[in-house]
Amino acid sequence: MHAPVLVLKDSLSRESGSKVQHANIQASKAVADIIRTTLGPRSMLKMLLDASGGIVVTNDGNAILRELDIAHPAAKSMIELSRTQDEEVGDGTTSVIVLAGEMLHVAEAFIDKRFHPTVICRAYNKALEDALAVLDKIAMPIDTNDRVTMLGLVKSCIGTKFTSQFGDLVADLAIDATSTVGVDLGQGLREVDIKKYIKVEKVPGGQLEDSKVLKGVMFNKDVVAPGKMRRKIVNPRIILLDCPLEYKKGENQTNAELVREEDWAVLLKMEEEYIENLCVQILKFKPDLVITEKGLSDLACHYFSKAGVSAIRRLRKTDNNRIAKACGAVVVNRPEELQESDVGTGAGLFEVKKIGDEFFAFIVECKDPKACTVLLRGASKDLLNEVERNLQDAMSVARNILKNPKLVPGGGATELTVSATLKQKSSSIEGIEKWPYEAAAVAFEAIPRTLAQNCGVNVIRTMTALQGKHANGENAWVGIDGNTGVITDMKERKIWDAYNVKQQTFKTAIEAACMLLRIDDIVSGIKKKQAPGAGQAPKPQIEGEGDADNEQMIPE
C-alpha cells in the first residue's frame, strides 16, 4: 500500500465532479428564487437595508441583486447576468435570472443520469439558435413615430414596476425624453445617449403628477449676485465658458518680492486690467447669460452686472455640456477665441425659480434641444428613487425601440411560442442531445409560469390551457394578462416587449447556464504567494495609513 500523495496543500479545499455542478445549480436556483416574486405586474416589492442603514424599496431585479452581498461564486456570476442585461438593454433583468435558474434546474436531472455537461451545453446552444429564429419569425415591425403604439409598448414594459399605478406618467416622460435627445446618424439609425444628455433631477415635494420633461435643462444653481443680476431673461444669448474668470494664480506657492511701494499698486492694477480685458472680450458679443465651469471673481461679477449680464459659476462639466446641446452654444475654453457662432440663441427663456428651499436655474423652451432634464417631484426620497429607477428602465426601452423598431408579444407569449416550436423540433434531433434540448424547451415555460404564480391563479390549469393553445401553433400572441391571470391575446391587450430585450434575455440566460454547467472543479482557500525563501516567518508589519488605527498594532 503506497502512502497517499498530497498534491494540494492542506489549507486548500477542493470539490470536483458532479458535486460542484449540484452546488452551482443550487446556488443559482437560490438567487432565482429571491428574484422570482418580482416578475410581472402583480409583483412583490423587496426592502433592503444597506450598510449605512438606508433603505431601498424596489422590485427591479438588478437593483435588488446589486445590494445583496453573496458568498457563493456561482451565485455571484448570476448577479453579473442581471447587471449586463441592465447595461445592455435596461430591461428584462428579472426574467434573465429566472430563465437562467430554470435552465440550470432542468439540467440537474441530466447530471444525475451521468450526462456529460458538454452534451447538455451543445443541446442548449442549439435550442438558443432555434429560439432566436422563432423570435425573428414572430417579431412585428413598428412605426416609431406612432406615439400611441410607443406608449403602449413602454407602458407594458413598466407595467411590472411600481409606478404603473400612475398611469401613463412615466411612459410619457420616457418617450418625451428619448425622442428629444435622439440623434439621426443616417441610414435609418438613431443614437440615443441616455446617460449624457438626459438628466434626472429629483426634487422632493409636490406631487408625482407635477413631474415633467423640460424642453431644455435645469440645474441647481443661482446667479452669482442675486440682487443685481436679472433672474428672468426671455430669448437669452448664452455664452458657455470652461475657464476661470479670475486672475490667474500661480500653480503652487508663488512669491513675488516687491521693493517699492508703488509696485504693489501696479500689480493690483495689472490684475484688474486682466479681468477687465476678459470681461470686455466676452461683453463684445452682448450676451445675456454667461456660464462658467470654474470660478468668477468679484470684479468680473461687477463688470457683468454693470452690463446687465447674468452670470453663473462653478457649474458641473456634464451640466454645461447639456446646456450646450440644448441651446446650441459651444463651450469655449478661452474668452479670446469666442466667435459669434459659439453664442447659444436657441433657448426661449432663462429663469431662476425657488423650488422647496433651493434655487434652480431653468433654461427652457429651446427650439430644437438635443438634451433635456426630467424633473421628478414626489412625496419622499424613497419614492423618488424608485420612480427614477423605473424611468431609467422606461427610457432604455424607448431607446431600444428607436434603435431597433421590432416588437414581440409580452405576457409569456413569446416564451410559450418558443417552447412549443422547440418541442416540435426536438423530435427531429438525433442522438443523446434530444433530451436536454427538450428540457430547454420546457425551461422557457418558467416565465409564463412565474407570471401565473404571481397573479395567484391556478398555475397548472392555466399552463395546460396555454400549452394547448400554443401546441398547434395557430396564434403566437396568446399569453397571460399579468394583472388578472386571464389567458388573452396580447395584441389586443397591448402587452408587448422590445425585440432586442427578449433576444438579449435568451442569449444571456442560456450562455450563463452553459458556463456554470461546465465548471467541474472549485478550489478555494488559495493564499497569496510568498516570496521564495521567505519561509513561513511572520513578516514584520509596517504600518500603512489604512491600518494605523488597527488594534493589533498596539503592543500590550
Disulfide bonds with the S-S distance in Angstrom:
none
